[in-house]
């Protein structure tokens, strides 16, 4: 009998000698068998240590941190705005990914006075696709809720002094995030390529051209020229679907991570 088989046999004999239920014996035997081959107990101990270290960094509520006996209960709804905006972002991201299966960023037909391919795809989603109207409505409303929640979250942080030392960098990161949220909304607003989208895009071109020195360069980079075209729609689609989601997700993770380390700021 090899050493491995002998050890397994000894463990089996030890388990049989204990007054354990069949489920407990099966669990312990599986644990020992796996541990001898993959050292899972060592990794479980590492995970346990990591859990307790992370738990020590978890932000405490004001009541827990200062033993205030719910004297600050009126702050709690305002302190959920950050979570609410993150939840709305997740809903918008999932619903937007599903919409991407049916959307095509093509402006063909618009130059001849007809509906563009992009608009026809939106009409198909809204009118013919099963649950399409609900899916696009969820995406649109979650995006609007996210925008409102981020704005209110910034107001809460400002008026409660949450931007002060040592949280200045996270405040600046929040400013970047609300700016990217506006860009998210603008690029998504142009994707249907209807009249509203066209004139919103035209306003964007004019605003880009009004920038001193680099205005023409910015207009060509973001909008593909000085007038709206297929290049404009293509750029808006790439920004909305392929660039902004990854940048915003990374910044949100960093933002939440800093809050996790520093804790939630009490009102000043």
SETORRO-637274 format. One record per residue: residue number from 1; residue in three letters; x, y, z of N, C-alpha, C in turn. Coordinates in steps of 0.001 Angstrom, whole numbers, plus 500000, padded with zeros to 6 digits. Layout:
REM residues N
     k     r       nX       nY       nZ      caX      caY      caZ       cX       cY       cZ
   NUM   ALA        X        Y        Z        X        Y        Z        X        Y        Z
...
REM end
This chain:
REM residues 268
     k     r       nX       nY       nZ      caX      caY      caZ       cX       cY       cZ
     1   UNK   500847   498796   500000   500000   500000   500000   500880   501251   500000
     2   UNK   500608   502193   499079   501402   503414   499006   501102   504307   500203
     3   UNK   501991   505304   500401   501817   506226   501524   500529   507019   501394
     4   UNK   500207   507432   500145   498979   508194   499917   497764   507367   500291
     5   UNK   497715   506141   499807   496566   505283   500102   496498   504957   501583
     6   UNK   497674   504795   502232   497686   504500   503669   497114   505668   504459
     7   UNK   497486   506896   504083   496957   508067   504793   495453   508194   504595
     8   UNK   494980   507947   503368   493541   507996   503119   492819   506926   503916
     9   UNK   493443   505769   504029   492837   504682   504803   492778   505063   506280
    10   UNK   493852   505681   506801   493863   506105   508203   492793   507147   508476
    11   UNK   492643   508083   507536   491608   509105   507710   490221   508482   507699
    12   UNK   490009   507518   506817   488715   506844   506762   488444   506106   508062
    13   UNK   489473   505446   508600   489298   504726   509864   489007   505700   510999
    14   UNK   489675   506878   510986   489436   507868   512031   488007   508394   511954
    15   UNK   487518   508633   510750   486151   509114   510595   485138   508071   511036
    16   UNK   485421   506827   510757   484492   505771   511158   484412   505635   512666
    17   UNK   485506   505995   513354   485514   505870   514816   484745   506994   515508
    18   UNK   484443   508052   514790   483729   509189   515375   482230   508999   515230
    19   UNK   481512   509562   516215   480052   509486   516197   479523   510665   515385
    20   UNK   479579   510525   514063   479152   511586   513160   478054   511082   512246
    21   UNK   477256   512014   511777   476214   511646   510821   476851   511359   509465
    22   UNK   476147   510646   508586   476716   510353   507251   477068   511617   506474
    23   UNK   476251   512668   506636   476547   513919   505936   477837   514534   506454
    24   UNK   478009   514564   507781   479226   515121   508363   480450   514315   507974
    25   UNK   480324   512999   507977   481447   512153   507567   481816   512398   506105
    26   UNK   480803   512502   505272   481067   512746   503860   481755   514078   503630
    27   UNK   481295   515119   504374   481902   516435   504228   483356   516431   504683
    28   UNK   483621   515834   505860   484980   515814   506376   485904   514978   505502
    29   UNK   485412   513846   505027   486244   513013   504154   486588   513760   502860
    30   UNK   485591   514466   502299   485840   515235   501071   486834   516361   501329
    31   UNK   486686   517009   502498   487584   518106   502839   489020   517605   502988
    32   UNK   489193   516490   503704   490536   515935   503884   491120   515476   502564
    33   UNK   490297   514830   501745   490766   514327   500446   491228   515474   499549
    34   UNK   490442   516558   499508   490796   517706   498689   491995   518460   499254
    35   UNK   492070   518540   500593   493158   519278   501204   494504   518610   500943
    36   UNK   494536   517296   500936   495789   516594   500688   496264   516788   499257
    37   UNK   495362   517118   498380   495724   517264   496970   495847   518716   496521
    38   UNK   495032   519596   497120   495012   520991   496653   495263   522016   497757
    39   UNK   495524   521569   498979   495813   522469   500109   494711   523511   500282
    40   UNK   493486   523097   500191   492389   524064   500244   492227   524676   501630
    41   UNK   492646   523969   502676   492523   524521   504023   493408   525765   504162
    42   UNK   494615   525714   503576   495492   526890   503626   494839   528079   502941
    43   UNK   494225   527832   501774   493569   528921   501055   492323   529406   501787
    44   UNK   491616   528500   502451   490457   528906   503251   490886   529797   504408
    45   UNK   492043   529488   505005   492552   530330   506086   492950   531715   505560
    46   UNK   493543   531758   504355   493871   533044   503748   492616   533867   503479
    47   UNK   491559   533198   502965   490309   533899   502705   489676   534401   503999
    48   UNK   489789   533614   505064   489238   534040   506348   489969   535275   506871
    49   UNK   491308   535251   506757   492092   536412   507178   491738   537644   506351
    50   UNK   491595   537446   505028   491230   538556   504145   489861   539101   504495
    51   UNK   488923   538202   504821   487568   538636   505179   487587   539549   506399
    52   UNK   488331   539151   507432   488341   539954   508651   489055   541283   508447
    53   UNK   490115   541281   507626   490797   542538   507352   489912   543484   506555
    54   UNK   489188   542943   505580   488278   543765   504792   487132   544260   505651
    55   UNK   486633   543398   506533   485506   543771   507375   485870   544930   508301
    56   UNK   487145   544990   508714   487569   546104   509557   487534   547425   508801
    57   UNK   487674   547359   507457   487666   548562   506649   486267   548973   506202
    58   UNK   485268   548145   506478   483919   548464   506038   483439   549758   506685
    59   UNK   482870   550669   505905   482377   551925   506488   481288   551663   507514
    60   UNK   481382   552342   508629   480375   552206   509683   479369   553341   509567
    61   UNK   478146   553057   509952   477152   554115   510001   477475   555047   511169
    62   UNK   476844   556202   511189   477105   557151   512268   476708   556563   513623
    63   UNK   475621   555837   513641   475179   555243   514900   476194   554240   515426
    64   UNK   476738   553403   514529   477727   552409   514937   479060   553055   515310
    65   UNK   479448   554087   514581   480759   554684   514774   480814   555561   516024
    66   UNK   479729   556280   516301   479748   557242   517398   478754   556914   518518
    67   UNK   478101   555734   518420   477125   555330   519446   476091   556426   519698
    68   UNK   475466   556878   518614   474559   558024   518701   473113   557637   518951
    69   UNK   472822   556334   518972   471459   555865   519245   470443   556497   518300
    70   UNK   470772   556426   517004   469857   556868   515941   469552   558358   515975
    71   UNK   470443   559170   516554   470210   560612   516541   470364   561197   515147
    72   UNK   471118   560498   514280   471320   560982   512920   470520   560165   511913
    73   UNK   469392   559652   512306   468612   558802   511405   468184   559548   510154
    74   UNK   468039   560879   510252   467540   561650   509115   468578   561772   508006
    75   UNK   469836   561402   508255   470845   561444   507197   470804   560198   506315
    76   UNK   470270   559115   506800   470415   557834   506112   469872   557814   504685
    77   UNK   468676   558333   504392   468211   558305   502989   469159   559013   502037
    78   UNK   469763   560109   502488   470685   560836   501639   471978   560062   501419
    79   UNK   472332   559207   502366   473573   558459   502249   473420   557212   501384
    80   UNK   472251   556974   500834   472054   555841   499923   472117   556271   498460
    81   UNK   472313   557559   498194   472282   558041   496820   473429   557479   495983
    82   UNK   474602   557296   496593   475718   556711   495866   475431   555282   495440
    83   UNK   474898   554501   496360   474515   553125   496023   473405   553111   494982
    84   UNK   472464   554034   495114   471334   554096   494183   471810   554408   492768
    85   UNK   472761   555327   492637   473290   555659   491317   474076   554494   490729
    86   UNK   474815   553767   491570   475547   552595   491084   474588   551503   490621
    87   UNK   473515   551296   491369   472522   550295   490981   471860   550677   489661
    88   UNK   471529   551957   489495   470934   552410   488238   471909   552223   487083
    89   UNK   473193   552434   487337   474207   552241   486295   474274   550780   485866
    90   UNK   474205   549874   486819   474241   548445   486493   473028   548057   485647
    91   UNK   471840   548555   486023   470627   548261   485256   470743   548821   483844
    92   UNK   471254   550052   483728   471420   550655   482404   472428   549887   481569
    93   UNK   473495   549400   482192   474519   548664   481456   473981   547335   480934
    94   UNK   473244   546613   481776   472705   545314   481356   471653   545489   480271
    95   UNK   470723   546430   480468   469690   546657   479461   470290   547206   478171
    96   UNK   471323   548042   478270   471972   548564   477079   472693   547480   476302
    97   UNK   473311   546529   477016   473966   545412   476328   472951   544575   475563
    98   UNK   471764   544387   476131   470718   543632   475439   470205   544404   474222
    99   UNK   470085   545713   474354   469648   546524   473211   470670   546477   472076
   100   UNK   471936   546307   472435   472977   546275   471424   472851   545127   470441
   101   UNK   472124   544080   470819   471917   542959   469903   471045   543346   468712
   102   UNK   470253   544408   468859   469273   544759   467835   469525   546117   467188
   103   UNK   470513   546847   467671   470759   548198   467169   471889   548198   466153
   104   UNK   471753   549028   465135   472791   549179   464119   473094   550660   463949
   105   UNK   474342   551098   464188   474690   552526   464086   474919   552958   462644
   106   UNK   473852   553017   461874   473959   553387   460457   473006   554535   460170
   107   UNK   473523   555578   459522   472708   556746   459197   472189   556702   457762
   108   UNK   472343   555578   457086   471910   555476   455687   470421   555780   455564
   109   UNK   470070   556569   454547   468686   556943   454307   468344   558317   454811
   110   UNK   469093   558792   455824   468765   560095   456399   469045   561222   455414
   111   UNK   470095   561080   454581   470443   562137   453636   469373   562319   452566
   112   UNK   468625   561256   452255   467577   561327   451230   466225   561718   451804
   113   UNK   466197   562123   453058   464948   562522   453692   464146   561362   454246
   114   UNK   464735   560172   454245   464048   559008   454783   464553   558726   456200
   115   UNK   463872   557798   456851   464308   557398   458188   465619   556638   458083
   116   UNK   466532   556918   458987   467822   556244   458973   467671   554799   459430
   117   UNK   468692   554012   459120   468698   552612   459567   468671   552553   461086
   118   UNK   469420   553434   461740   469439   553462   463205   468046   553725   463766
   119   UNK   467337   554683   463154   465991   554989   463622   465044   553810   463374
   120   UNK   465189   553156   462218   464357   551988   461924   464590   550873   462936
   121   UNK   465846   550731   463374   466141   549703   464380   465485   550046   465713
   122   UNK   465506   551320   466068   464832   551736   467306   463330   551491   467190
   123   UNK   462753   551810   466021   461325   551572   465812   460999   550084   465896
   124   UNK   461881   549257   465362   461671   547808   465450   461699   547338   466895
   125   UNK   462660   547858   467660   462748   547479   469070   461489   547896   469815
   126   UNK   461003   549084   469544   459865   549613   470281   458536   549001   469859
   127   UNK   458411   548606   468600   457110   548199   468072   456982   546696   467818
   128   UNK   458047   546067   467353   457939   544675   466912   458640   543671   467816
   129   UNK   459723   544067   468462   460474   543139   469311   459696   542835   470580
   130   UNK   459611   541569   470908   458895   541189   472127   459614   541741   473357
   131   UNK   458876   542444   474182   459390   543133   475373   460387   544229   475009
   132   UNK   460461   544607   473737   461397   545635   473317   461075   546995   473900
   133   UNK   459787   547355   473923   459381   548642   474490   459782   548712   475965
   134   UNK   459570   547623   476694   459930   547598   478114   461450   547677   478282
   135   UNK   462193   546964   477421   463650   546945   477532   464240   548332   477303
   136   UNK   463769   549014   476254   464305   550351   475995   463855   551338   477073
   137   UNK   462643   551182   477569   462170   552062   478634   462996   551870   479905
   138   UNK   463332   550629   480228   464175   550366   481396   465536   551031   481223
   139   UNK   466095   550910   480020   467402   551514   479769   467328   553041   479878
   140   UNK   466303   553613   479290   466181   555078   479295   465935   555612   480694
   141   UNK   465019   554986   481428   464688   555487   482754   465816   555228   483758
   142   UNK   466491   554108   483630   467615   553851   484536   468737   554854   484295
   143   UNK   468952   555229   483031   469956   556251   482730   469568   557596   483328
   144   UNK   468304   557953   483236   467850   559221   483804   467904   559200   485328
   145   UNK   467528   558067   485916   467614   557937   487379   469065   558029   487829
   146   UNK   469962   557402   487068   471377   557474   487413   471873   558912   487385
   147   UNK   471507   559650   486346   471942   561041   486238   471435   561866   487422
   148   UNK   470157   561709   487755   469585   562452   488882   470224   562038   490202
   149   UNK   470445   560732   490387   471020   560241   491639   472453   560723   491812
   150   UNK   473235   560724   490722   474620   561213   490805   474634   562693   491170
   151   UNK   473748   563475   490549   473688   564906   490848   473310   565137   492312
   152   UNK   472291   564432   492801   471880   564586   494197   472963   564074   495151
   153   UNK   473661   563031   494749   474754   562498   495563   475858   563555   495724
   154   UNK   476176   564257   494632   477184   565302   494707   476718   566447   495610
   155   UNK   475435   566790   495534   474910   567839   496411   475004   567418   497870
   156   UNK   474661   566168   498143   474735   565681   499529   476166   565754   500052
   157   UNK   477119   565301   499242   478519   565329   499666   478972   566770   499919
   158   UNK   478541   567684   499059   478960   569080   499216   478372   569707   500478
   159   UNK   477068   569562   500674   476411   570249   501781   476664   569582   503130
   160   UNK   477141   568345   503154   477508   567703   504417   479017   567740   504646
   161   UNK   479753   568407   503753   481189   568562   503952   481993   567309   503677
   162   UNK   481437   566373   502888   482142   565132   502623   483311   565271   501665
   163   UNK   483499   566471   501112   484592   566702   500169   485865   567169   500863
   164   UNK   485790   567403   502168   486930   567973   502891   487981   566902   503193
   165   UNK   489118   567371   503685   490230   566479   504022   489761   565341   504925
   166   UNK   490134   564100   504640   491118   563623   503643   490468   563089   502367
   167   UNK   489309   563598   501994   488537   563017   500892   488529   563914   499649
   168   UNK   489531   564787   499516   489544   565704   498380   489666   564958   497051
   169   UNK   490538   563944   497007   490759   563231   495753   489497   562485   495319
   170   UNK   488779   561928   496284   487546   561227   495928   486478   562203   495448
   171   UNK   486487   563408   495967   485573   564446   495484   485888   564800   494032
   172   UNK   487171   564961   493725   487564   565250   492345   487213   564081   491426
   173   UNK   487371   562878   491935   486978   561701   491153   485477   561698   490904
   174   UNK   484711   562138   491890   483268   562248   491711   482896   563277   490659
   175   UNK   483652   564381   490591   483404   565384   489552   483658   564786   488172
   176   UNK   484724   563998   488063   485007   563328   486788   483875   562373   486433
   177   UNK   483364   561652   487408   482300   560684   487152   481005   561361   486722
   178   UNK   480637   562463   487354   479400   563130   486944   479569   563747   485557
   179   UNK   480783   564167   485208   481030   564678   483858   480892   563565   482829
   180   UNK   481448   562395   483137   481318   561265   482228   479874   560788   482138
   181   UNK   479115   560952   483211   477692   560616   483171   476967   561499   482173
   182   UNK   477324   562783   482138   476736   563695   481157   477108   563281   479731
   183   UNK   478362   562878   479547   478791   562416   478223   478054   561132   477844
   184   UNK   477864   560257   478809   477076   559036   478596   475686   559382   478073
   185   UNK   475031   560326   478763   473689   560703   478363   473649   561348   476993
   186   UNK   474628   562184   476690   474652   562871   475401   474876   561889   474247
   187   UNK   475843   560991   474389   476105   560028   473317   474916   559090   473106
   188   UNK   474263   558698   474188   473077   557852   474045   471912   558599   473424
   189   UNK   471832   559890   473686   470753   560713   473133   470827   560792   471614
   190   UNK   472055   560687   471067   472233   560801   469621   472018   559492   468872
   191   UNK   472034   558370   469577   471992   557078   468886   470701   556814   468099
   192   UNK   469508   557281   468518   468316   557039   467678   468381   557731   466320
   193   UNK   469185   558763   466203   469399   559506   464950   468083   560006   464346
   194   UNK   467277   560592   465235   466043   561233   464800   466256   562748   464798
   195   UNK   465176   563524   464698   465306   564972   464650   465931   565535   465934
   196   UNK   465483   565017   467072   466050   565473   468338   467543   565190   468393
   197   UNK   467921   563981   467975   469330   563615   467983   470138   564476   467019
   198   UNK   469556   564733   465841   470275   565519   464829   470598   566917   465346
   199   UNK   469599   567602   465894   469839   568974   466332   470668   569021   467608
   200   UNK   470538   568001   468454   471430   567930   469618   472874   567735   469166
   201   UNK   473058   566908   468130   474393   566726   467585   474928   567995   466951
   202   UNK   474060   568744   466273   474488   569990   465642   474915   571005   466693
   203   UNK   474185   571053   467807   474573   571940   468898   475938   571527   469447
   204   UNK   476162   570217   469546   477455   569730   470018   478593   570137   469107
   205   UNK   478362   570089   467801   479384   570512   466846   479697   571996   467022
   206   UNK   478645   572807   467145   478848   574249   467308   479580   574559   468610
   207   UNK   479264   573818   469684   479962   574032   470952   481432   573654   470837
   208   UNK   481699   572560   470121   483094   572158   469923   483852   573209   469119
   209   UNK   483221   573746   468079   483881   574752   467249   484129   576056   467994
   210   UNK   483354   576297   469049   483513   577543   469807   484697   577497   470769
   211   UNK   485328   576332   470928   486485   576225   471818   487674   576952   471177
   212   UNK   488315   577853   471903   489440   578596   471311   490591   577670   470910
   213   UNK   491218   577977   469807   492434   577337   469309   492222   575906   468818
   214   UNK   491636   575044   469657   491550   573624   469306   490134   573218   468898
   215   UNK   489228   574177   468673   487833   573870   468401   487638   572996   467179
   216   UNK   488308   573337   466071   488142   572551   464851   488689   571146   465022
   217   UNK   489811   571030   465712   490390   569702   465964   489455   568848   466810
   218   UNK   488839   569457   467849   487914   568719   468712   486678   568282   467927
   219   UNK   486145   569153   467084   484966   568815   466285   485259   567656   465336
   220   UNK   486430   567670   464710   486782   566582   463800   487013   565285   464549
   221   UNK   487600   565376   465745   487886   564166   466515   486616   563522   467051
   222   UNK   485736   564332   467656   484563   563769   468332   483402   563552   467371
   223   UNK   483186   564506   466444   482009   564433   465574   482344   564029   464137
   224   UNK   483595   563830   463830   483965   563397   462495   483896   564467   461442
   225   UNK   483862   565731   461835   483796   566830   460876   483007   567987   461420
   226   UNK   482691   568927   460541   481977   570138   460939   480469   570025   460714
   227   UNK   480028   568917   460165   478599   568643   459998   478350   567181   460336
   228   UNK   477110   566852   460636   476783   565498   461066   476784   564527   459887
   229   UNK   477281   563323   460135   477378   562311   459090   477413   560933   459742
   230   UNK   477662   559927   458918   477818   558569   459435   478967   558483   460440
   231   UNK   480018   559261   460181   481159   559269   461099   480746   559750   462486
   232   UNK   479811   560712   462556   479332   561206   463841   478621   560112   464616
   233   UNK   477687   559448   463965   476938   558382   464625   477861   557249   465049
   234   UNK   478830   556919   464195   479760   555852   464524   480587   556202   465758
   235   UNK   481024   557452   465838   481804   557876   466999   480975   557865   468272
   236   UNK   479736   558329   468190   478869   558320   469366   478620   556891   469853
   237   UNK   478464   555980   468910   478224   554574   469261   479451   553972   469938
   238   UNK   480625   554244   469393   481858   553702   469978   482077   554264   471382
   239   UNK   481859   555570   471540   482006   556171   472860   481018   555577   473859
   240   UNK   479759   555437   473432   478699   555007   474339   478811   553537   474716
   241   UNK   479289   552710   473809   479242   551258   474018   480602   550667   474357
   242   UNK   481664   551178   473736   482957   550520   473859   483963   551258   474739
   243   UNK   483835   552556   474885   484823   553306   475664   484320   553697   477044
   244   UNK   483220   554426   477093   482728   554947   478366   482396   553867   479395
   245   UNK   481750   552746   479012   481432   551745   480037   482651   551233   480799
   246   UNK   483755   550993   480098   484948   550476   480763   485606   551542   481638
   247   UNK   485661   552775   481128   486260   553853   481911   485430   554148   483152
   248   UNK   484107   554279   482974   483235   554602   484107   483213   553470   485132
   249   UNK   483176   552229   484681   483178   551094   485613   484453   551074   486445
   250   UNK   485595   551313   485801   486861   551338   486533   486889   552479   487555
   251   UNK   486399   553652   487161   486399   554792   488079   485413   554602   489227
   252   UNK   484268   553977   488945   483313   553691   490024   483921   552719   491027
   253   UNK   484608   551690   490521   485264   550726   491415   486312   551430   492277
   254   UNK   487097   552323   491669   488094   553075   492430   487429   553995   493445
   255   UNK   486347   554644   493041   485603   555553   493923   485064   554808   495146
   256   UNK   484438   553670   494900   483895   552873   496008   485016   552320   496879
   257   UNK   486128   551924   496243   487257   551417   497007   487815   552456   497971
   258   UNK   487900   553712   497531   488389   554771   498409   487419   555010   499563
   259   UNK   486119   554990   499266   485121   555128   500337   485250   553981   501328
   260   UNK   485504   552797   500796   485659   551618   501649   486836   551788   502605
   261   UNK   487944   552310   502111   489127   552469   502938   488956   553624   503939
   262   UNK   488413   554751   503465   488313   555930   504312   487098   555928   505222
   263   UNK   486069   555174   504874   484823   555217   505621   483920   556329   505136
   264   UNK   482674   556288   505568   481712   557305   505163   481929   558564   506011
   265   UNK   481959   559704   505356   482227   560955   506051   481009   561379   506852
   266   UNK   481250   561716   508136   480156   562223   508940   479888   563679   508564
   267   UNK   478664   564163   508770   478369   565557   508444   479238   566528   509250
   268   UNK   479793   567531   508594   480575   568552   509276   479639   569630   509807
REM end
